[in-house]
Amino acid sequence: MFYFCINDFKISMMKKIILFLFAFTMAFTACEPDDMPDKGKLDPNATILLKPAKGVQVRSVETGLTALEVVQNAVNIKWQSHYFDNVYYDDAKDIARTFIEEHRDLVTPALKMWGTDIINQDGEYYRDFINGFNVVITDTNNDTIAQVPDAVINSARPLIEAAYNDSNFTEVYRLFNEAFTFVPY
């Protein structure tokens, strides 16, 4: 009799465990795709949008340029970084990129950089720009016509790094479009 009680107990426990595992499995497989956050995919063609800081539609005191005129006259973006080609150096390196005509948004107004300056085409996090400082925009005479304040880069960096580490490309690209601003010089 004692033997049957132990077997009944074991069978009862096994049934409970199986029922629990079944319910647990159903809970996770029953999730609709809409319930899961869309983290997006790597987009090698993504761009980084450099918009004028809020309230910067008026003329600059130094150059006399409006935000739109900065976009129209921008030739290069230049910065310094201790990272060059994603390798750290003790001495800061000077880095520059040229704006092509397709990287000028005259409606917004805004300038665009390739997203590969932060996440390369293989999905590797690139530190050259996101750890940059003294970021300036220059014209055909190589004169500074705008700057991206260091505080802007420093604020964007931890947000982009966190989204990247979470493989949340939707958030990364949202930040690419919203986090970077320039101020006419």
C-alpha positions in Angstrom: 0.0 0.0 0.0 2.8 2.4 0.9 4.4 1.6 -2.5 1.3 2.6 -4.4 1.1 6.0 -2.5 4.7 6.8 -3.5 4.0 5.9 -7.1 0.8 8.0 -7.1 2.7 10.9 -5.7 5.4 10.6 -8.4 2.8 10.4 -11.1 1.0 13.4 -9.7 4.2 15.4 -9.6 5.2 14.4 -13.1 1.8 15.5 -14.4 2.2 18.9 -12.7 5.6 19.3 -14.1 4.5 18.4 -17.6 1.5 20.7 -17.3 3.8 23.5 -16.1 6.2 23.0 -18.9 3.4 22.9 -21.5 1.9 26.2 -20.1 5.3 27.8 -20.0 6.0 26.8 -23.6 2.6 28.0 -24.8 3.1 31.4 -23.1 6.2 32.1 -25.1 5.1 30.6 -28.4 1.7 32.4 -28.2 3.4 35.8 -28.4 2.3 37.6 -31.6 5.2 39.2 -33.6 3.5 42.6 -32.8 4.2 41.9 -29.1 7.9 41.8 -29.7 9.7 45.1 -30.1 11.1 45.6 -33.7 14.8 46.0 -33.3 15.4 46.4 -37.0 18.3 45.2 -39.1 21.7 46.5 -40.0 21.4 49.0 -42.8 24.7 49.7 -44.6 23.1 52.6 -46.4 21.9 54.4 -43.3 22.9 58.1 -42.8 23.6 60.3 -39.9 21.5 63.5 -40.0 23.2 66.8 -38.8 20.4 69.2 -38.2 20.6 72.8 -37.0 20.2 73.1 -33.2 16.8 74.3 -32.1 16.5 78.1 -32.6 19.4 78.3 -35.0 17.5 79.5 -38.1 18.7 83.1 -37.6 22.0 84.3 -38.9 25.2 83.5 -37.1 27.0 86.5 -35.6 30.4 85.5 -36.8 29.8 84.2 -40.4 26.3 85.7 -41.0 25.1 82.4 -42.3 21.7 80.8 -41.6 21.4 77.1 -41.0 20.2 76.7 -44.6 23.2 78.6 -45.9 25.5 76.4 -43.8 24.0 73.3 -45.6 24.4 75.0 -49.0 28.0 76.0 -48.4 29.3 73.0 -46.5 32.1 71.1 -48.1 33.7 69.1 -45.3 33.2 67.9 -41.8 36.4 67.7 -39.8 37.1 66.4 -36.3 39.7 65.1 -34.0 39.7 61.7 -32.4 41.9 59.4 -30.5 40.4 56.7 -32.7 41.5 56.4 -36.3 40.3 53.4 -38.4 38.8 52.1 -35.1 42.3 51.9 -33.4 43.0 54.0 -30.3 46.0 56.4 -30.4 47.4 58.5 -27.6 47.8 61.5 -29.9 44.5 62.8 -31.5 44.2 62.3 -35.2 42.6 64.8 -37.6 39.8 63.2 -39.7 37.6 64.7 -42.4 34.8 63.7 -44.7 33.5 65.5 -47.8 29.8 66.3 -48.3 28.5 65.3 -51.7 25.4 67.0 -53.2 23.2 64.1 -52.3 24.1 64.7 -48.6 22.5 68.1 -48.5 18.8 68.3 -47.4 17.8 71.9 -48.4 14.3 71.4 -47.1 14.9 70.4 -43.5 17.8 71.9 -43.7 20.4 69.2 -42.8 23.6 67.6 -43.8 24.1 63.8 -44.0 27.0 61.6 -43.2 27.3 57.9 -43.9 26.1 55.8 -40.9 29.2 53.7 -41.5 31.1 56.4 -39.7 29.6 54.8 -36.5 28.5 51.2 -37.6 30.5 49.9 -40.6 29.0 47.7 -43.3 29.9 44.5 -41.4 28.0 45.7 -38.3 31.1 46.6 -36.3 30.8 49.6 -34.0 33.2 52.3 -35.2 34.6 54.8 -32.7 36.3 57.4 -34.9 33.4 59.9 -35.2 31.4 59.0 -32.1 34.5 59.6 -29.9 35.3 62.8 -31.9 35.7 66.3 -30.6 36.3 69.7 -32.1 33.9 68.8 -34.9 33.5 71.6 -37.5 31.9 72.1 -40.8 34.0 74.0 -43.4 33.3 75.7 -46.7 35.3 75.9 -50.0 37.8 78.3 -48.5 38.3 75.8 -45.6 36.8 78.3 -43.2 34.7 77.0 -40.3 31.1 77.8 -40.9 29.5 75.6 -38.2 30.3 73.3 -35.4 28.9 70.2 -33.8 29.3 70.9 -30.1 31.3 68.3 -28.1 28.3 68.0 -25.7 26.1 66.8 -28.6 28.6 64.0 -29.4 29.1 63.1 -25.8 25.3 62.9 -25.2 24.7 60.8 -28.2 27.6 58.3 -27.6 26.2 56.4 -24.6 22.7 56.2 -26.2 24.0 54.8 -29.5 26.4 52.4 -27.7 23.5 51.1 -25.5 21.2 50.6 -28.5 24.0 49.0 -30.5 24.9 46.6 -27.7 21.2 45.6 -27.5 21.2 45.0 -31.3 18.4 47.6 -31.5 19.1 49.1 -34.9 15.7 50.8 -35.0 16.9 52.9 -32.0 20.4 53.3 -33.4 18.9 54.8 -36.7 16.4 56.9 -34.8 19.3 58.4 -32.9 21.3 58.9 -36.1 18.4 61.1 -37.3 17.7 63.0 -34.1 20.8 63.2 -31.9 23.2 65.3 -33.9 22.9 69.0 -34.3 25.2 71.8 -35.6 25.4 75.5 -34.7 26.5 78.1 -37.4 29.9 79.5 -36.4 
